[in-house]
Amino acid sequence: MRILLAVLVALPLQVFAQYPQRAIKMIVPFPPAGATDIVGRIVAQKLTERLGQSVVVENRPGAGGTIGSDIAAKSAPDGYTILMATSSTHSVGPALQKLPYDPIKDFAAITHVADVPNVLVVSPKLPVANLKEFIGYAKANPGKLNFASSGMGTIVHLNGEFFKMLTGVDIVHVPYKGTALSIPDLANGSVAMLFDSLASAMPNIKSGSAKPLALNAPRRSHLLPDVPTLAEAGLPAFDRYTWFGMFAPAGTPADIVRRLQAETVAALKATDLRERFDAVGAEPVGSTSEQFVERIRSDGVRWAEVIRKADVKVQ
């Protein structure tokens, strides 16, 4: 009996010590070049170094991140499929529609990886230089302007709806399968406005394809020191920020989840990763699984209020 008990106790330790023995797939439920993809690839590279096995990013976009998240939820709970998701897929989704997965029950939350500010950018074709001028221009052209998003019900979409609620402008939502896909239309003036993640917006701002007017963040970014926060620009109630986090399918052995959590948190403390995050405006977090679940739930409550007031519905 004692020998059997010793074997049973040792099994989880053996799993912990042996894992991983092959490549790990990280599902990103949005297209390449978006914020989730950028954050995911930075973390995947560092985890590859720490775990001694490749962590390979696989983009599975569609339905505002729902398709890729559902694939991850239904994957084998063996630690070889993980998900890099965002507020859109786990905090917003449940308040917006009936999902094919439960964002809490169908996943093992690993850690809150990062927060990334959103920046309000407009088309360089618009005759506006700041947020006040844009709001005035939009009010003078009701229903004639539009704003892009990475899909119905995503944080990018809801930022636009919240902006409409606070300012009273009448602009039309146009969903894309990712914000990167909307940039050509923003550059040529077909799209007027976009709340893009700072991580994915910077190359477009530098190239002149997007004009930044205000940052949805508690403070200015060193990447855009001359761009005010939305609060500085006159919208003090605009305090909705975007998180990114890592998950495994529910049922993944607890020791493997703890290993992934510990290695990811350690990776987030590495100087080279912090420098890469800093270059794209991402702020590393690194939390316990329990803290992450609480963030998912609390953000869900706040976004549900916006969804209700804006009467957002997914067709």
C-alpha angles and dihedrals in degrees: 000000000000091000091050091048091050091051092050092049091048095051097079090047090052091050090049093049096045097045123135108032097159141019120307121221117221111199115210108192094207134064125274119280095031122117095261090051093048094049092042094053094048091052093042091056093051093046089051088059094046099042098041092230130089118266103204122198116224117188113216105170130177143098094036093302095312097113096055093041091052091050089053093047091054095045123109109282094231102112095256095101120054132168131225103203139163144214089280095063100039112021101032103033099068092053092048107045147345104282126207086233138040108240092215107029098040095051140054104224108224105182145321099254106186150336118229123191120231121229125209106229128179135195114281085226092069117098094232132109103185144014095270091054092048093051089049091048092049092049090051089053106041114189093001099095129063140197129218129224139180090250143315112307097010122134088254090057094046092048087059093048091048089050090054091050094051098043103031094229120150108225127151125240118233114185123210130183089251137354092250089065091058097055097088089054091046090050094051095043099252087116119045104191143015134179097215128176111260088234094061097030099060098077090050092047090050092048092049094244091118132034115214117220106166142356123234095218139100091253141014120277123239085225090064105022094164095051113092125222116253088252091055089048092055108273105102094164092062101102106136113127133182127245130197123203146168128242141178126205114275111266095040106144110270092232091057092048090050090049092051091046093050094046093046094049089049090049090052089057093054114113095226093051091048089051091052091047090047090053090060098037097254119144113212116226117170112191141173117269090250094052090049093053090052091052090051092052098043093049089048091059093050095047092046087063091054091047091051096046094045091043091228113183132178112223 
